[in-house]
Every structure is written in C-alpha cells, then in structure tokens.
Amino acid sequence: MTEVADAIADPVRREILVMLRHTPLTAGEIAAPFTISRPAVSRHLRVLRESGLVRDEQVGRHRRYSLVHSRLGHLARWLAQFDAQRSDWSQRLAALETEVHRTRRDRSRAEPTSTPRITHHSQEDTA
C-alpha cells in the first residue's frame, strides 16, 4: 500500500490515473494535455507502472497504458474507514426506507375498506 500511496502523492500521476479511468491511452495521448515535457510524463508513467497502478502494452509503434483497478482497492478500503459521510448516507437511506414503509402502512390502514366503487360508463355505453 505504501508503494501505491507514494505513486499517487504526485498531482500529475493522479491526473494520469483519472485519464486512464475509462479507456487505455497511448503515451502521446496522456502527455498532450500536460505543460510538462514528454520525458517528464514518461518518468511519471514509469513510477505508475512500477507501482503496479498501470500496465503498458506495445500496440504497433505506440505503447498503450491502462489502469490496474485492483491495485487501488486496498488503499480505497483503508481510506473508506475515514469517510464519515459514506456511513452517514447509508444510515440516512435506511431511515428514509423505514419512513416510506411506515407511511405506506399507515395510509393503507387509514383507507376505508367499504369504499363504494364508482363506475364510470362512457357515453357509448349509455346511449
């Protein structure tokens, strides 16, 4: 976990990980939005690759990088213990579910059981 935490400590590397969330990209596509040099981006990619957060494969003349989601799992689980809002939301949703159930139950009890049914006939039926 320390190796992963060290790798994501740099904002450029975090931005690269965000870029790779949904699709693999070539080194050139990754370097394009940054104002730093391509060799600097390559060094960041090497750190990410050595930490196991990204993997690369040679596709023709290009090297394509993709995110290894499983490497972030351990860190994410560790960080989740500090996310007080997450547990707060699950408690709130459980309370909402209970209130919705209670309201439905109360409404069904309040409805009279012998309500006369009103039948509407269209004009064609009565003509």
Secondary structure, 3 states (H helix, E strand, C coil): CHHHHHHCCCHHHHHHHHHCCCCCEEHHHHHCCCCCCHHHHHHHHHHHHHCCCEEEEEECCEEEEEECCHHHHHHHHHHHCCCHHHHHHHHHHHHHHHHHHHHHHHHHHHCCCCCCCCCCCCHHHHC
